[in-house]
Amino acid sequence: GQTALPARAAWRVLETALDACVAKIVARLGLAPSARVPADHVAWSAPLASGTIRGDLRAWEEPSAASSSGTTTTAPWAVRYANSRRGEGEAVLSSSAGFNVWLGAEAPRTPHFAAYVGVREDSATLIVDLVPRRDPALDAAYRRRYYGQQQRPLALALHDRPGLRPQPSRDVRVRATRSP
């Protein structure tokens, strides 16, 4: 049998994996850190009824030389966000992080990318989504290319992993909150 990871250990594994993906995607797209994020958004903290919530935000964009040349851009921006809820004595009660890449006019058909990881109590959450830029119900070729059978082997492999419990959302608001 398998032993479950404690919540904090699970969080470290998920956050490390997310950050490795962020680094690869940012490098592949040639993005640079954005200076347009207000200083009070980079790291923040707010009191709660019992404890605090803390967060941080990092953003990237295409280098200014490419953006100001008048050409369209592949990825106008990407953002990584995180927060943690801390209780009395600074004990971490929950943590989450996400990474979104919104594509520009140069890649008009390619879906946007969104990933989210979180740990709360004894449960970990992983969401990876390709946010459509066309209506998959109306564009069969688009639906087949980005959401069709070639994607099933990965989904099925994840469903068969010990300790993972698929929980597909049927709530349209999950996707809507990730879309601009």
Buried (B, 14 or more C-beta within 10 A) or exposed (E): EEEEBEBEEBBBBBBEEBBEBBEEBBEEBEBEEBEEBEEEEEEEEEEEEEBEBBBBBBBBBBEEEBBEEEEEBBBBBBBBBBBBBBEEEEEBBBBBBBBBBBBBEEBEEBBBBBBBBBBBEEEBEEBBBEBBBBEBEEBEEBBEBBBEEEEEEEEEEEEEEEEEEEEEEEEEEEBEEBEE
